[in-house]
């Protein structure tokens, strides 16, 4: 997945995603030229998926180390006992009329995402007395914020999450709905190649950001040769559907890739995915703000990246179940080039103008599988509002001290984005994705 405490990596997709990357396997290219990368460091204990996640039907199938136990269907035993010894039933937390039907200001329920020893198998279930059980069509929903506090426009980060509060998120887990522009890009494949009309797999490819309810911004190296893609917005924990606000899936109608994209060195590594229909606005789904053309981020600005990528470099790395986040400082282009020249890239390496850098702090970085995921930086004078400065592109290892990760610079390519949006008839609508 994404990482906090890992080792600095080539941020390309899963093995299955690389097959569709148009020959842009930068990891293989660097390996051939410079040899093996350094070993990764140890990461925290968060359970994770050890292989590229794929979704059977509409979810990533649980694996032995996943966060949520596998249930056994409608006939499963859902009985439980409360702390007071009363017999109840395990239900989704928002279907139990507890606390006299009151809701705290940050959402209904305070949930420990690391606890697995409660009366219910899932941390998003609660042991509810039968008189308090509500029908599925009548959930308890969080109170809307006062009208004067409701925020319109792009780039609003939900720092406390939406729908419920979480505790125990000590390994870089994002809050539910914290980054509402974050999307997962999936490729659709048949379970059996001999039965193309049979059951379908949704295979995780990489990350992206919603910049319009019908347009996703991502890196080209994940989608350059993709045949059939799907975008999922509003996702958080890939192993459960118990969140109060569901994710939304949309198929990709068309893809625009920069004409100068180079699959060998990832220059101009940018693509737009146009969806078959727009996402529906929701508390956990929103759009990212884009920077003005060529307005570079100030060095030292601390920004957030998010994703489900690996927690460290190499085969030992695991894809994450819950969306992760990491805070990184922006590194000046010339400084980054100098630091990268100290790696196996060599003293003559030149960092292309379409890239920017962030990170370089030991054990804190993005990693393999995070490619295309957004790097967002705070807007000046606006609390909790962010602009997308970059997209995860590549790196040397994952999380090594003194080696920043490399990101596509969105501001350098902003004019290209506007041109392609206008060509699809979305030019006038892009005003709300500016700031």
C-alpha positions in Angstrom: 0.0 0.0 0.0 1.0 3.4 0.7 3.5 3.8 3.3 4.7 5.3 6.5 7.9 3.7 7.7 9.1 1.8 4.6 11.9 1.8 2.0 11.9 4.2 -1.3 10.5 2.5 -4.4 9.7 2.6 -8.0 6.1 3.6 -7.9 4.6 1.6 -10.7 1.5 -0.6 -10.4 1.1 -4.2 -9.4 2.5 -7.0 -11.6 -0.8 -7.3 -13.4 -0.9 -3.5 -13.9 2.6 -3.4 -15.3 1.5 -5.7 -18.1 -0.7 -2.9 -19.4 1.8 0.0 -18.7 2.9 0.3 -22.3 6.4 -0.8 -21.7 6.9 1.7 -19.0 8.3 -0.7 -16.4 10.8 1.8 -15.0 11.8 -0.7 -12.2 13.0 -3.2 -14.8 14.8 -0.6 -16.8 16.7 0.7 -13.7 17.4 -2.8 -12.5 19.0 -3.7 -15.9 21.2 -0.6 -15.8 22.0 -0.2 -12.1 21.4 -3.6 -10.5 19.5 -4.5 -7.4 18.0 -1.6 -5.2 18.8 -1.5 -1.5 16.7 -3.6 0.9 13.7 -2.1 2.5 13.3 -1.3 6.2 10.8 -2.7 8.6 7.3 -1.3 8.8 4.5 -1.3 11.3 2.1 -4.2 12.0 -0.9 -3.1 10.0 -2.4 -6.2 8.3 -2.2 -5.9 4.5 -2.7 -7.7 1.2 0.4 -9.5 0.0 -0.5 -9.6 -3.7 -2.0 -7.1 -6.0 -5.6 -6.8 -4.8 -8.3 -7.9 -7.1 -12.1 -7.6 -6.7 -14.4 -10.5 -7.4 -17.7 -9.0 -8.2 -17.4 -5.6 -6.4 -15.0 -6.1 -3.6 -11.4 -7.1 -3.0 -11.6 -10.7 -1.7 -10.5 -11.1 1.9 -7.1 -12.8 2.4 -5.6 -14.5 5.5 -4.1 -11.3 6.9 -6.9 -8.8 6.0 -8.6 -6.5 8.5 -12.1 -7.8 8.4 -13.0 -11.5 9.1 -14.9 -13.4 6.4 -18.5 -13.8 7.1 -20.5 -16.9 6.2 -23.5 -15.3 4.6 -27.1 -14.7 5.7 -27.2 -17.7 8.0 -24.1 -16.6 10.0 -24.4 -16.4 13.8 -24.7 -12.7 14.6 -25.6 -13.1 18.2 -23.4 -11.2 20.7 -23.3 -10.2 24.4 -22.9 -6.6 25.5 -20.5 -5.4 28.2 -23.5 -5.6 30.6 -24.1 -9.3 29.8 -27.2 -8.6 27.7 -27.8 -10.7 24.6 -27.9 -8.7 21.4 -27.2 -8.9 17.7 -24.2 -7.6 15.7 -25.4 -5.0 13.2 -23.8 -2.1 11.3 -23.1 0.6 13.8 -25.5 3.1 12.1 -28.4 0.6 12.4 -28.5 0.6 16.2 -30.5 3.2 18.1 -28.0 3.7 20.9 -27.2 6.7 23.1 -30.9 7.9 23.0 -30.5 8.4 19.2 -28.0 11.2 19.7 -25.2 11.8 17.4 -21.9 13.5 18.3 -20.7 16.4 16.3 -18.1 14.4 14.4 -20.4 11.6 13.3 -22.2 8.7 14.8 -20.0 6.3 16.7 -16.4 6.3 17.7 -14.7 3.3 16.1 -11.4 1.7 16.9 -10.1 0.4 13.6 -7.4 -1.7 15.3 -9.6 -3.6 17.8 -10.5 -7.1 16.8 -11.5 -8.6 20.2 -15.0 -7.1 20.7 -18.3 -8.9 20.7 -18.6 -8.6 16.9 -16.3 -9.8 14.1 -16.2 -6.5 12.2 -15.0 -3.3 13.8 -17.8 -1.5 12.0 -20.5 -3.6 13.8 -21.9 -3.0 17.2 -23.7 -5.3 19.6 -27.2 -4.0 19.5 -30.2 -5.0 21.7 -33.1 -6.1 19.6 -35.4 -3.3 20.7 -32.8 -0.8 19.5 -32.3 -2.4 16.1 -33.3 -0.2 13.2 -34.3 -1.5 9.7 -31.7 -1.1 7.0 -33.7 1.6 5.2 -33.7 3.7 8.4 -30.1 4.3 9.4 -28.9 6.8 11.8 -27.0 9.4 9.8 -24.7 12.1 11.0 -26.2 15.6 11.5 -25.3 17.9 8.6 -23.0 20.8 9.5 -24.6 24.2 10.1 -25.3 26.0 6.9 -22.6 28.6 7.6 -20.1 25.7 8.0 -21.0 23.9 4.8 -18.1 24.3 2.3 -18.5 24.5 -1.4 -15.9 24.0 -4.1 -12.8 21.8 -4.5 -10.0 20.6 -2.3 -11.7 20.4 1.2 -10.0 17.8 3.3 -12.2 16.1 6.0 -9.6 16.1 8.8 -11.8 14.3 11.2 -13.5 12.0 8.7 -17.2 11.8 7.8 -19.9 9.6 9.3 -17.9 8.3 12.2 -14.7 9.0 14.2 -11.8 6.6 14.4 -9.3 5.8 17.1 -6.3 3.5 16.9 -5.2 4.8 13.5 -1.6 4.9 14.5 0.0 3.5 11.3 -0.8 6.3 8.9 -4.4 5.3 8.2 -6.5 8.0 6.7 -9.9 8.9 8.2 -13.0 7.7 6.3 -13.6 10.4 3.6 -10.6 12.4 4.6 -9.4 12.8 1.0 -12.7 12.8 -0.9 -11.0 13.2 -4.3 -9.0 9.9 -3.9 -10.0 7.2 -6.3 -8.8 3.6 -7.0 -8.3 2.7 -10.7 -9.3 -0.9 -11.6 -9.0 -2.9 -14.7 -11.8 -5.3 -15.6 -10.8 -8.9 -16.5 -12.7 -12.1 -16.9 -12.1 -14.8 -14.3 -11.8 -17.3 -17.1 -10.3 -16.0 -20.4 -12.3 -18.7 -22.2 -15.5 -17.2 -20.9 -15.3 -13.4 -21.5 -19.0 -13.0 -20.7 -18.7 -14.7 -17.3 -17.7 -13.5 -13.9 -15.5 -10.4 -13.9 -12.5 -9.4 -11.8 -11.8 -5.8 -10.8 -8.0 -5.8 -10.5 -6.4 -2.9 -8.6 -4.1 -0.9 -11.0 -3.2 2.3 -9.1 -4.5 5.6 -7.7 -5.9 8.8 -9.2 -7.8 11.9 -8.2 -11.3 13.2 -9.1 -10.8 16.7 -10.7 -14.4 16.8 -12.1 -17.3 14.5 -11.3 -16.7 12.9 -14.6 -12.9 13.1 -15.0 -10.0 11.5 -13.2 -6.4 12.6 -13.2 -3.7 9.9 -13.1 -0.4 8.8 -14.5 -0.1 7.5 -18.0 2.2 4.6 -17.1 -0.7 2.7 -15.5 -3.3 3.2 -18.2 -1.4 3.6 -21.5 -2.4 0.2 -22.9 -5.4 -0.6 -20.7 -8.4 -2.1 -22.4 -11.2 -1.8 -19.9 -11.0 0.4 -16.8 -13.2 1.2 -13.9 -12.9 4.0 -11.3 -13.9 3.7 -7.7 -14.5 6.8 -5.6 -15.3 7.0 -1.9 -13.5 3.8 -1.1 -11.7 3.5 2.3 -11.5 0.0 3.7 -11.3 -2.4 0.8 -12.4 -5.4 2.8 -15.8 -4.1 3.9 -19.0 -2.4 2.7 -20.2 -1.4 6.1 -19.2 2.3 5.8 -22.3 4.6 6.2 -21.6 6.2 2.8 -20.9 3.7 0.0 -18.2 3.9 -2.7 -19.3 4.6 -6.3 -18.0 2.8 -9.4 -17.9 4.2 -12.9 -16.6 2.7 -16.1 -14.0 4.7 -18.2 -15.3 5.8 -21.6 -12.1 7.3 -23.0 -8.5 8.0 -22.1 -6.4 11.0 -23.0 -2.6 10.6 -22.7 0.0 13.3 -23.2 1.4 13.0 -26.7 5.0 13.3 -25.4 4.6 10.6 -22.8 7.7 8.4 -22.8 7.1 4.9 -21.3 10.9 4.3 -20.9 11.7 7.3 -18.6 8.1 8.5 -17.7 8.5 12.0 -19.1 5.0 13.7 -19.3 3.5 10.9 -17.3 -0.1 12.2 -17.3 -3.5 10.9 -18.4 -7.1 11.9 -18.0 -9.9 9.3 -17.6 -13.3 10.4 -18.8 -16.1 8.4 -17.1 -19.3 7.0 -18.7 -21.4 9.1 -16.2 -20.6 11.5 -13.4 -20.0 10.5 -9.8 -22.8 11.6 -7.5 -21.8 14.2 -4.9 -21.5 12.6 -1.4 -19.8 13.5 1.9 -17.0 11.0 1.0 -16.7 12.0 -2.6 -15.5 15.4 -3.9 -13.0 17.0 -6.3 -9.4 18.1 -6.0 -8.3 21.7 -6.7 -5.7 22.1 -9.5 -2.9 24.6 -9.3 -2.5 27.5 -11.7 -0.2 26.8 -14.6 3.5 26.7 -13.7 3.0 27.8 -10.1 5.5 25.6 -8.4 5.1 24.6 -4.8 7.5 26.2 -2.3 10.3 24.0 -1.1 9.7 22.8 2.5 5.9 22.9 2.2 4.5 19.8 4.0 2.0 18.0 1.8 -0.1 14.8 2.0 0.0 11.8 -0.3 -2.6 9.0 0.0 -3.0 5.5 -1.5 -3.3 1.8 -1.1 0.2 0.9 -2.4 2.9 -1.3 -0.8 4.3 -0.6 2.6 7.9 -1.3 1.5 10.0 -2.1 -1.5 10.3 -5.6 -3.1 8.5 -8.9 -2.7 8.1 -8.4 1.1 6.0 -5.3 0.5 2.2 -5.6 1.0 -0.7 -3.7 -0.5 -2.8 -2.0 2.1 -6.4 -2.6 3.0 -7.3 0.8 4.6 -6.4 4.0 2.7 -3.1 5.4 4.1 -1.7 8.9 4.1 1.8 10.3 4.6 3.0 13.8 5.2 6.0 14.9 3.1 8.1 18.1 2.5 8.4 19.5 -1.0 12.0 19.4 -2.2 13.4 22.0 -4.7 13.8 20.6 -8.2 17.6 21.4 -8.3 18.1 20.0 -4.8 16.3 16.8 -5.7 18.3 16.3 -8.8 21.5 16.6 -6.8 20.3 14.0 -4.3 19.2 11.6 -7.0 22.6 11.8 -8.6 24.0 10.3 -5.4 21.9 7.1 -6.1 22.5 4.5 -8.8 21.1 7.0 -11.3 24.6 8.5 -11.4 26.2 11.9 -11.4 25.0 12.9 -14.9 21.3 12.2 -14.2 18.9 15.1 -15.2 15.5 15.4 -13.6 13.0 16.3 -16.3 11.0 19.5 -15.9 7.7 17.6 -15.8 8.7 16.2 -12.4 8.7 17.6 -8.9 10.0 16.0 -5.7 8.8 15.4 -2.1 10.1 13.4 0.9 13.6 12.2 1.7 12.8 11.6 5.3 13.7 8.1 6.5 10.9 5.6 6.6 8.3 8.0 5.2 7.3 7.7 1.6 5.0 6.6 -1.1 5.7 3.2 -2.7 4.9 0.6 -5.4 1.2 0.6 -6.2 0.7 4.3 -5.3 1.4 5.5 -8.8 -1.1 8.1 -10.0 -2.1 8.9 -6.4 -2.3 12.6 -5.6 0.1 14.7 -3.6 -1.9 17.6 -2.1 -0.5 20.7 -0.4 -2.3 23.2 1.8 -3.7 26.4 0.4 -2.4 29.6 1.9 -4.9 31.3 4.3 -7.5 28.5 3.9 -7.7 26.0 6.7 -8.3 22.3 5.6 -8.2 23.2 1.9 -5.6 21.7 -0.4 -4.4 21.9 -4.0 -3.1 18.9 -5.9 0.6 19.6 -6.6 1.7 16.3 -7.9 1.0 12.6 -8.7 3.1 9.7 -7.5 5.5 8.7 -10.3 8.7 6.9 -9.3 11.5 6.7 -6.9 14.7 4.8 -5.8 13.5 2.3 -3.2 10.9 3.4 -0.7 11.6 5.7 2.4 15.3 5.9 2.3 16.8 8.9 4.2 17.9 11.6 1.9 16.3 10.3 -1.3 13.1 12.1 -2.2 10.3 10.5 -4.2 9.5 11.8 -7.7 6.1 13.1 -8.6 4.5 14.4 -11.8 4.3 18.2 -11.4 0.6 19.1 -12.1 1.2 22.8 -12.4 3.7 22.3 -15.3 1.0 20.3 -17.1 -2.0 22.4 -16.1 -2.4 23.9 -19.6 -2.5 20.4 -21.1 -5.2 19.4 -18.6 -7.3 22.5 -19.5 -6.9 21.9 -23.2 -8.1 18.2 -23.0 -11.0 19.2 -20.7 -12.1 21.9 -23.2 -11.8 19.4 -26.0 -14.3 17.2 -24.2 -16.7 20.1 -23.6 -15.8 20.5 -19.9 -13.8 23.7 -20.2 -16.5 26.0 -18.6 -17.0 23.6 -15.8 -13.3 23.6 -14.8 -13.7 26.9 -13.0 -14.8 25.2 -9.8 -11.6 23.1 -9.8 -9.5 26.2 -9.6 -8.7 28.3 -6.7 
